[in-house]
Amino acid sequence: MQGVLDGFGVIAAVIGVGFVLAHTGVLDVAAQQVLARLVFFVATPCLLLTLLMKADLHRVFSAGLVIAFVSVVVAAGVYVVVARLIWRRDAAETVVGALCSSYVNAGNLGLPIAVYVLGSGAAIAPILLMQLLVLTPTAFAVLDLVTSGRRPSVLRVLAQPLRNPITIGSSVGVAIALSGWRPPTVVVDPLTMIGQIAVPAALLAYGVALRLGPRPLADTSVAEVATVTVLKVVVQPLVAWAVAAGPFGLRGHDLLAVVVVASLPTAQNIFVYATRYGRAEVLARDAIFVTTLCSVPVLLGIAALLA
């Protein structure tokens, strides 16, 4: 349980620094936009490339990958149906909301929690890879098409991954891992150094947005944020538990691992993505805020029940 609190404490501290820097005028809205672009176009691709090139893909392609995929599809799918039929959200806003409902904070929060609570960061690998190689490219393909103002074509759809830096970084990392080749230090070290900017810069940008943007829940639909929160911290882990304990027959530590991972809150990256495409930024910001708060008792409860 201490690992859960430690993970959230680190996140809160860095966000708080961003909040204070915005409050004192050191950073403004323009600086927040610069941080978001830096994270999206440069730092995150470098981070993902260096992370995935060292991944043990045999452990990644396991039952955890299927469980993660099903839990994400269910949570995101429910949001898409509600958003389109009830709230009449457009395609881009629906994509961001679906990400808020299903995209777990596997990196800067999931890794420390996995290490402290589960004893190893390996449990994060399946959902991290699924998000990077399936969920993120799919979401970006839709966002690119609906925000570009151009009529989609087969060639343009197929070329979408080649125009997105995060997808490129993830794909190159997996390709290197599959090949068994290890790039020289002179190549890896600069990429690693740049990649280390990604997590703190994203958290700082989020802290600036909390201070300079509308107050949380003041300028967005409470019903929509509540729906996203229930899908993220209740429905998604319940689906993961049902699939893991049922068809796959997982028990004990293995069952705890997949449910804990599914219970993680919405990733701060979603705010960066929403800012990049100029869609549903407030929803993303508020969903991250509320799901992070609500996931603390959920994770503590899961750790107590299944540990």
C-alpha positions as CSV (number, residue, x, y, z in Angstrom):
1,M,0.0,0.0,0.0
2,Q,2.9,2.3,0.7
3,G,3.9,2.0,-2.9
4,V,0.6,3.3,-4.1
5,L,0.9,6.4,-1.8
6,D,4.6,6.9,-2.9
7,G,3.6,6.8,-6.6
8,F,0.8,9.4,-6.2
9,G,3.0,11.5,-3.9
10,V,5.7,11.9,-6.6
11,I,3.1,12.8,-9.2
12,A,1.4,15.4,-7.0
13,A,4.7,17.0,-6.1
14,V,5.7,17.7,-9.7
15,I,2.2,18.9,-10.6
16,G,2.4,21.2,-7.6
17,V,5.6,22.7,-8.9
18,G,3.9,23.5,-12.2
19,F,1.0,25.0,-10.3
20,V,3.3,27.3,-8.2
21,L,5.4,28.3,-11.3
22,A,2.1,29.4,-13.0
23,H,0.9,31.2,-9.9
24,T,4.1,33.2,-9.6
25,G,4.2,34.1,-13.2
26,V,7.3,32.1,-14.1
27,L,5.2,30.0,-16.6
28,D,2.2,31.2,-18.5
29,V,-0.2,29.6,-21.0
30,A,2.3,30.0,-23.8
31,A,4.9,28.1,-21.8
32,Q,2.3,25.4,-21.1
33,Q,1.8,25.0,-24.9
34,V,5.5,24.9,-25.5
35,L,5.9,22.1,-22.8
36,A,3.0,20.2,-24.4
37,R,4.6,20.4,-27.9
38,L,8.0,19.4,-26.6
39,V,6.5,16.4,-24.9
40,F,4.5,15.3,-27.9
41,F,6.9,15.9,-30.7
42,V,10.3,15.2,-29.1
43,A,10.5,13.8,-25.5
44,T,7.8,11.1,-25.6
45,P,9.0,9.6,-28.9
46,C,12.5,9.4,-27.5
47,L,11.3,7.9,-24.2
48,L,9.1,5.2,-25.9
49,L,11.9,4.3,-28.3
50,T,14.5,3.7,-25.6
51,L,11.9,2.0,-23.3
52,L,10.5,-0.4,-25.9
53,M,13.9,-1.3,-27.5
54,K,14.8,-3.0,-24.2
55,A,11.4,-4.7,-23.6
56,D,11.2,-8.4,-23.2
57,L,8.5,-9.0,-25.9
58,H,8.0,-12.6,-24.9
59,R,6.6,-11.4,-21.6
60,V,4.6,-8.6,-23.2
61,F,2.7,-10.9,-25.6
62,S,0.9,-12.8,-22.9
63,A,-2.5,-13.2,-21.3
64,G,-2.0,-9.7,-19.8
65,L,-2.1,-8.2,-23.3
66,V,-5.5,-9.8,-24.1
67,I,-6.9,-8.8,-20.8
68,A,-5.7,-5.2,-21.2
69,F,-7.1,-5.0,-24.7
70,V,-10.6,-6.3,-23.6
71,S,-10.8,-4.0,-20.6
72,V,-9.8,-0.9,-22.8
73,V,-12.3,-1.8,-25.5
74,V,-15.2,-2.2,-23.1
75,A,-14.5,1.1,-21.2
76,A,-13.8,3.1,-24.3
77,G,-16.7,1.5,-26.2
78,V,-19.2,2.4,-23.6
79,Y,-18.0,6.0,-23.6
80,V,-18.2,6.3,-27.4
81,V,-21.8,5.0,-27.4
82,V,-22.9,7.5,-24.6
83,A,-21.0,10.4,-26.1
84,R,-22.4,10.0,-29.6
85,L,-26.0,9.1,-28.8
86,I,-26.6,11.2,-25.7
87,W,-24.2,14.1,-25.5
88,R,-23.8,14.4,-29.4
89,R,-20.0,14.9,-29.2
90,D,-18.2,15.2,-32.4
91,A,-15.7,12.6,-33.5
92,A,-12.5,14.3,-32.2
93,E,-14.1,15.1,-28.7
94,T,-15.3,11.5,-28.6
95,V,-11.9,10.1,-29.2
96,V,-10.4,12.2,-26.4
97,G,-13.2,11.2,-24.1
98,A,-12.7,7.5,-24.9
99,L,-9.0,7.9,-24.1
100,C,-9.8,9.5,-20.8
101,S,-12.1,6.5,-20.0
102,S,-9.5,3.8,-20.8
103,Y,-5.9,5.0,-21.2
104,V,-4.1,4.1,-18.0
105,N,-1.2,6.0,-16.5
106,A,1.2,3.2,-17.1
107,G,4.4,5.2,-17.3
108,N,5.0,7.8,-14.6
109,L,2.5,6.3,-12.1
110,G,2.1,2.7,-13.1
111,L,5.8,1.8,-13.1
112,P,6.5,2.9,-9.5
113,I,3.3,1.3,-8.3
114,A,4.1,-1.9,-10.1
115,V,7.6,-2.0,-8.5
116,Y,6.4,-1.2,-5.0
117,V,3.1,-3.1,-4.9
118,L,3.7,-5.9,-7.3
119,G,7.5,-6.3,-6.9
120,S,8.3,-5.8,-10.6
121,G,7.5,-3.4,-13.4
122,A,7.0,-6.2,-15.9
123,A,3.2,-6.2,-15.2
124,I,3.0,-2.8,-16.9
125,A,4.5,-4.0,-20.2
126,P,1.5,-5.6,-21.8
127,I,-0.9,-2.6,-21.4
128,L,1.9,-0.1,-22.1
129,L,2.7,-1.8,-25.4
130,M,-1.0,-2.2,-26.3
131,Q,-1.7,1.5,-25.7
132,L,1.4,2.6,-27.7
133,L,1.0,0.3,-30.7
134,V,-2.8,-0.1,-30.9
135,L,-4.8,2.5,-29.0
136,T,-2.6,5.5,-29.6
137,P,-2.1,5.1,-33.3
138,T,-5.8,4.4,-33.8
139,A,-6.8,7.5,-31.9
140,F,-4.2,9.7,-33.6
141,A,-5.4,8.4,-37.1
142,V,-8.9,9.5,-36.3
143,L,-7.9,12.8,-34.8
144,D,-5.6,13.6,-37.7
145,L,-8.3,12.9,-40.2
146,V,-11.1,14.8,-38.5
147,T,-9.1,17.8,-37.5
148,S,-7.1,18.2,-40.8
149,G,-10.2,19.4,-42.8
150,R,-9.2,17.1,-45.7
151,R,-11.2,14.4,-47.3
152,P,-9.8,11.0,-46.1
153,S,-8.3,8.7,-48.6
154,V,-7.0,5.1,-48.3
155,L,-3.4,6.3,-48.9
156,R,-3.8,9.1,-46.3
157,V,-5.2,6.7,-43.7
158,L,-2.4,4.1,-44.3
159,A,0.2,6.9,-44.0
160,Q,-1.1,8.3,-40.7
161,P,1.4,6.4,-38.5
162,L,4.3,7.7,-40.5
163,R,3.3,11.3,-39.6
164,N,2.9,10.9,-35.9
165,P,6.1,11.1,-33.8
166,I,4.8,9.0,-30.9
167,T,3.8,6.2,-33.2
168,I,7.1,6.4,-35.0
169,G,9.1,6.3,-31.8
170,S,7.1,3.3,-30.5
171,S,7.4,1.4,-33.7
172,V,11.1,1.9,-34.0
173,G,11.6,0.8,-30.4
174,V,9.7,-2.5,-31.0
175,A,11.6,-3.1,-34.3
176,I,14.9,-2.8,-32.5
177,A,13.7,-5.1,-29.8
178,L,12.6,-7.7,-32.4
179,S,15.9,-7.4,-34.3
180,G,18.1,-8.0,-31.3
181,W,20.3,-5.1,-32.4
182,R,21.6,-2.7,-29.8
183,P,22.4,0.8,-31.1
184,P,25.7,2.3,-29.9
185,T,25.9,4.4,-26.8
186,V,26.5,7.6,-28.7
187,V,23.0,7.1,-30.2
188,V,21.1,5.7,-27.2
189,D,22.4,8.1,-24.5
190,P,21.2,11.4,-26.1
191,L,17.8,9.8,-26.8
192,T,17.6,8.6,-23.2
193,M,18.5,12.0,-21.9
194,I,15.8,13.7,-24.0
195,G,13.3,11.1,-23.1
196,Q,13.8,11.8,-19.5
197,I,12.2,15.2,-20.0
198,A,8.8,13.7,-21.0
199,V,7.3,12.8,-17.7
200,P,8.2,15.9,-15.7
201,A,7.4,18.2,-18.5
202,A,4.0,16.7,-19.0
203,L,3.3,17.0,-15.3
204,L,4.5,20.6,-15.2
205,A,2.3,21.5,-18.1
206,Y,-0.7,19.9,-16.3
207,G,0.1,21.9,-13.2
208,V,0.2,25.1,-15.2
209,A,-3.2,24.2,-16.7
210,L,-4.7,23.6,-13.3
211,R,-3.7,27.1,-12.2
212,L,-4.4,29.1,-15.3
213,G,-7.4,27.3,-16.7
214,P,-10.9,27.1,-15.4
215,R,-11.3,25.6,-11.9
216,P,-11.7,21.8,-12.1
217,L,-15.3,20.9,-12.9
218,A,-16.2,24.6,-13.3
219,D,-16.3,24.6,-17.1
220,T,-17.1,21.0,-18.1
221,S,-20.0,18.6,-17.7
222,V,-20.0,17.0,-14.3
223,A,-22.1,14.1,-15.7
224,E,-19.5,13.5,-18.4
225,V,-16.5,13.6,-16.0
226,A,-18.4,11.3,-13.6
227,T,-19.1,8.9,-16.4
228,V,-15.4,8.9,-17.5
229,T,-14.4,8.3,-13.9
230,V,-16.7,5.4,-13.3
231,L,-15.6,3.8,-16.6
232,K,-11.9,4.3,-15.8
233,V,-11.6,3.3,-12.1
234,V,-14.6,1.0,-11.7
235,V,-15.7,-0.6,-15.0
236,Q,-12.2,-1.2,-16.5
237,P,-10.7,-3.0,-13.5
238,L,-13.9,-5.0,-13.1
239,V,-13.7,-6.2,-16.7
240,A,-10.0,-7.0,-16.3
241,W,-10.8,-9.0,-13.1
242,A,-13.7,-10.9,-14.9
243,V,-11.6,-11.8,-17.9
244,A,-8.5,-12.7,-15.9
245,A,-10.3,-14.8,-13.3
246,G,-12.7,-16.3,-15.8
247,P,-11.3,-17.4,-19.2
248,F,-7.7,-17.2,-18.2
249,G,-8.1,-18.6,-14.6
250,L,-5.5,-16.2,-13.1
251,R,-5.3,-16.3,-9.3
252,G,-3.1,-14.7,-6.6
253,H,-0.4,-12.3,-7.6
254,D,-1.1,-12.6,-11.3
255,L,-4.7,-11.6,-10.8
256,L,-3.7,-8.8,-8.5
257,A,-1.3,-7.5,-11.2
258,V,-3.8,-7.2,-14.1
259,V,-6.5,-5.6,-11.9
260,V,-4.1,-3.1,-10.3
261,V,-2.9,-2.0,-13.8
262,A,-6.4,-1.6,-15.1
263,S,-7.3,0.5,-12.0
264,L,-4.7,3.2,-12.7
265,P,-6.1,6.6,-13.4
266,T,-6.2,8.5,-16.8
267,A,-2.7,9.2,-18.0
268,Q,-1.4,12.8,-18.1
269,N,-0.5,12.2,-21.7
270,I,-4.1,12.5,-22.7
271,F,-4.0,16.2,-21.7
272,V,-1.0,16.6,-24.0
273,Y,-2.8,14.9,-26.8
274,A,-5.9,17.0,-26.3
275,T,-3.9,20.1,-26.3
276,R,-2.0,19.1,-29.4
277,Y,-5.3,18.6,-31.4
278,G,-7.2,21.4,-29.6
279,R,-10.1,19.2,-28.6
280,A,-11.7,18.5,-25.2
281,E,-8.7,19.9,-23.3
282,V,-10.8,20.8,-20.2
283,L,-12.5,17.3,-20.2
284,A,-9.0,15.7,-20.3
285,R,-7.6,17.9,-17.6
286,D,-10.6,17.3,-15.3
287,A,-10.8,13.6,-16.0
288,I,-7.1,13.2,-15.0
289,F,-7.7,15.2,-11.8
290,V,-10.8,13.3,-10.7
291,T,-9.7,9.8,-11.7
292,T,-6.4,10.3,-10.0
293,L,-8.1,11.2,-6.7
294,C,-10.6,8.4,-7.0
295,S,-8.1,5.8,-7.9
296,V,-6.2,6.1,-4.6
297,P,-8.9,4.4,-2.5
298,V,-9.7,1.9,-5.3
299,L,-6.0,0.8,-5.6
300,L,-5.7,0.6,-1.8
301,G,-8.8,-1.5,-1.6
302,I,-7.7,-3.8,-4.4
303,A,-4.3,-4.3,-2.8
304,A,-6.0,-5.2,0.5
305,L,-8.5,-7.6,-1.1
306,L,-6.3,-9.5,-3.6
307,A,-2.8,-9.3,-2.0
